[in-house]
């Protein structure tokens, strides 16, 4: 992975240094002796390469120097300026020389990209852990999507069933309402019909004069009142309290209200539940 960024930077650096040296020798060779031009070209390339090497050393130590970086970019701008000046003063192929004048700055930019890659590079174990986390997140998202789709399908099925059941209930209710309406219509017709009043007065009390009196069911044999159904005289509050106290204290510990009420009824006494409970509260 490291070679993907360092090899382009090395290649661009070599090309830019050779091009800068060649341009300086060709451009200044006519004005000064070629050894002088060679020294000037090597000086530019050497300064550029020296600052680059120092920047790489600082980067390997996890450090950074602003002045060194500024000097390195200054040499890159100087090399680019030399190439641009040569292109502008050239008699032929001016556009071609201008097209390659950016190579020193491009090499410098590639080394900057390589440095950024080194500062953000991770170990294989860390990359594996990141891939595992990402895969786990994708798995969870897929499971969540599948769960949501299943819930949506279930809800759609439930709503369809509820809608169908509601439609059946509505049809039954409509049919029942129609049947009841017909029954009420028949009853109303019978009530308004002739002879209905005479038929009704035969089983009800006299409501108008000159109408057949109500008839009663015949009674077969003599009748005697049933003592158990006769209602005895109502108990006063004092008598009711005495009976409640007597029944409640008939056992030790005293009876509960439910047991007392049961014995009260069994003994044949009669009192409403409200009065009996009020008496219990008074004596208890």
C-alpha positions in Angstrom: 0.0 0.0 0.0 2.9 2.4 0.7 4.3 1.9 -2.8 1.1 3.3 -4.3 1.9 6.8 -3.0 5.7 6.8 -2.7 6.5 5.4 -6.2 4.6 8.2 -8.1 6.3 10.8 -5.9 9.8 9.4 -6.5 9.2 9.2 -10.3 7.8 12.7 -10.4 10.8 14.0 -8.4 13.3 12.3 -10.7 11.7 13.7 -13.8 11.4 17.2 -12.4 15.1 17.2 -11.3 16.4 16.0 -14.6 14.2 18.5 -16.5 15.3 21.3 -14.3 18.9 20.5 -14.7 18.6 20.1 -18.4 16.8 23.4 -18.8 19.3 25.3 -16.6 22.2 23.9 -18.6 20.6 24.7 -22.0 19.3 28.1 -20.9 22.3 29.4 -19.1 24.9 27.5 -21.2 24.9 30.2 -23.8 25.5 33.0 -21.3 27.9 31.3 -18.9 30.2 28.3 -19.1 28.3 25.0 -19.0 30.1 23.9 -15.7 28.6 27.0 -14.0 25.2 26.3 -15.5 25.5 22.7 -14.3 26.4 23.8 -10.7 23.4 26.2 -10.7 21.1 23.3 -11.9 22.5 20.9 -9.3 22.2 23.6 -6.6 18.5 24.0 -7.3 17.9 20.2 -7.5 20.2 19.6 -4.5 18.4 22.2 -2.3 15.0 20.7 -3.3 16.2 17.2 -2.6 17.9 18.1 0.7 14.8 19.8 2.1 12.7 16.8 1.0 15.0 14.4 2.7 14.9 16.4 6.0 11.1 16.6 5.8 11.0 12.8 5.3 13.2 12.3 8.4 11.0 14.6 10.5 7.9 12.7 9.3 9.5 9.4 10.2 10.0 10.7 13.8 6.4 12.0 13.9 7.5 15.6 13.8 7.1 18.5 11.4 9.0 21.8 10.8 7.3 24.8 9.2 10.5 26.5 8.1 11.9 23.4 6.4 8.6 23.0 4.6 8.7 26.6 3.5 12.3 26.2 2.2 11.3 23.1 0.3 8.4 24.8 -1.4 10.7 27.8 -2.2 13.0 25.5 -4.1 10.0 24.0 -5.9 8.8 27.5 -6.9 12.3 28.4 -8.0 12.5 25.4 -10.2 9.1 26.1 -11.6 10.0 29.7 -12.2 13.2 28.7 -14.1 11.1 26.4 -16.3 8.5 29.1 -17.0 11.2 31.7 -17.8 12.9 29.3 -20.2 9.6 28.5 -21.9 8.8 32.2 -22.3 12.2 33.0 -23.8 12.4 29.9 -26.0 12.3 30.4 -29.8 10.3 27.3 -30.5 8.1 24.7 -28.6 7.1 27.4 -26.1 3.8 25.6 -25.3 5.5 22.3 -24.7 8.0 23.9 -22.2 5.1 25.6 -20.4 3.3 22.3 -20.2 6.1 20.7 -18.2 6.9 23.7 -16.0 4.5 22.5 -13.3 6.5 19.2 -12.7 8.5 20.4 -9.6 5.4 21.6 -7.9 3.6 18.4 -8.8 6.4 16.3 -7.3 6.2 18.4 -4.1 2.4 17.9 -4.0 2.8 14.1 -4.4 5.2 14.0 -1.4 2.6 16.0 0.5 0.0 13.4 -0.3 2.4 10.6 0.7 3.0 12.3 4.0 -0.7 12.6 4.7 -1.1 8.9 3.8 1.6 8.0 6.3 0.0 10.1 9.1 -3.4 8.4 8.5 -2.1 4.8 7.8 -3.4 2.0 10.1 -2.0 -1.4 10.9 -3.6 -4.5 9.3 -5.2 -5.5 12.7 -6.8 -2.1 13.0 -8.1 -2.3 9.4 -9.4 -5.8 10.1 -11.2 -4.5 13.2 -12.7 -1.6 11.2 -13.9 -4.0 8.5 -15.4 -6.3 11.2 -17.3 -3.3 12.7 -18.6 -2.2 9.4 -19.7 -5.7 8.5 -21.5 -6.0 11.8 -23.2 -2.7 11.2 -24.3 -3.9 7.8 -25.6 -7.2 9.2 -27.6 -5.4 11.9 -29.0 -3.0 9.3 -30.0 -5.9 7.1 -31.7 -7.7 10.0 -33.5 -4.5 11.0 -34.7 -4.0 7.5 -35.9 -7.7 7.3 -37.7 -7.3 10.6 -39.4 -4.1 9.5 -40.5 -5.7 6.2 -41.9 -8.8 8.1 -43.7 -6.6 10.6 -45.2 -4.5 7.8 -46.4 -7.7 6.0 -47.9 -9.0 9.3 -49.6 -5.8 10.0 -51.0 -5.7 6.4 -52.3 -9.2 6.8 -53.9 -8.3 10.2 -55.5 -5.2 8.8 -56.9 -7.2 5.8 -58.3 -9.8 8.2 -59.8 -7.1 10.5 -61.3 -5.3 7.5 -62.9 -8.5 6.2 -64.3 -9.4 9.6 -65.6 -5.8 10.0 -67.3 -6.1 6.6 -68.9 -9.4 7.6 -70.2 -7.9 10.9 -71.5 -4.9 9.0 -73.4 -7.2 6.6 -74.8 -9.2 9.5 -75.9 -6.0 11.3 -77.5 -4.7 8.1 -79.4 -8.0 7.6 -80.5 -8.0 11.3 -81.6 -4.4 11.0 -83.6 -5.2 8.0 -85.2 -8.1 9.8 -86.0 -6.0 12.8 -87.5 -3.3 10.6 -89.7 -5.8 9.0 -90.8 -7.2 12.4 -91.6 -3.7 13.7 -93.5 -2.9 10.5 -95.5 -6.1 10.9 -96.2 -5.2 14.6 -97.2 -1.7 13.7 -99.6 -3.0 11.0 -101.1 -5.4 13.5 -101.5 -2.7 16.1 -103.3 -0.4 13.7 -105.5 -3.1 12.3 -109.2 -3.6 13.0 -110.1 -5.7 16.0 -106.7 -5.3 17.7 -108.1 -3.1 20.4 -110.8 -5.7 21.3 -108.2 -8.4 21.4 -105.9 -6.4 23.7 -108.7 -5.4 26.1 -109.5 -9.1 26.6 -106.3 -9.5 28.4 -105.9 -6.0 30.0 -107.8 -3.9 32.5 -110.9 -1.8 31.4 -109.8 1.5 29.9 -112.9 2.7 28.2 -116.6 2.2 29.0 -118.8 -0.3 27.2 -115.8 -2.5 26.4 -115.5 -6.2 27.4 -114.0 -6.5 30.9 -110.7 -8.2 31.3 -110.7 -11.9 31.8 -108.8 -13.7 34.5 -107.3 -17.2 34.6 -109.5 -19.6 36.5 -108.4 -20.7 40.0 -108.8 -24.4 40.7 -109.5 -25.2 44.4 -109.1 -23.2 47.6 -106.1 -21.0 48.2 -104.2 -20.4 51.4 -101.5 -17.8 52.0 -98.0 -19.2 52.3 -96.5 -18.1 55.6 -93.0 -18.0 54.2 -94.0 -15.5 51.6 -95.7 -13.1 54.0 -93.8 -10.0 54.9 -93.3 -9.6 58.6 -93.3 -6.2 60.4 -90.3 -4.1 59.8 -87.7 -4.0 62.6 -86.7 -0.8 64.2 -83.2 0.4 64.3 -82.9 -0.5 68.0 -84.3 -4.0 67.4 -82.0 -4.5 64.4 -79.0 -3.4 66.5 -79.9 -5.9 69.3 -80.2 -8.8 66.8 -76.9 -7.9 65.1 -75.1 -7.7 68.5 -76.7 -11.0 69.6 -75.7 -12.9 66.4 -72.3 -11.2 66.2 -71.3 -12.1 69.8 -72.7 -15.7 69.6 -69.2 -16.9 68.9 -65.7 -16.1 70.1 -64.1 -14.5 68.2 -67.0 -12.4 67.0 -68.5 -13.3 63.6 -67.6 -11.4 60.5 -70.3 -9.3 58.7 -70.8 -12.0 56.0 -71.3 -14.8 58.6 -73.6 -12.5 60.7 -75.7 -11.6 57.7 -76.0 -15.3 56.7 -77.2 -16.3 60.2 -79.5 -13.2 60.3 -81.3 -14.4 57.1 -81.3 -18.0 58.2 -83.0 -17.1 61.4 -85.9 -15.6 59.4 -85.3 -12.0 60.0 -85.8 -9.5 57.2 -84.0 -6.2 56.6 -82.5 -4.5 53.6 -78.8 -4.9 53.0 -78.3 -1.1 53.5 -80.0 -1.2 57.0 -78.2 -4.3 58.0 -74.8 -2.9 57.1 -75.6 0.4 58.8 -76.5 -1.6 62.0 -73.3 -3.5 61.8 -71.3 -0.3 61.5 -73.1 1.1 64.6 -72.5 -1.9 66.8 -69.0 -2.7 65.5 
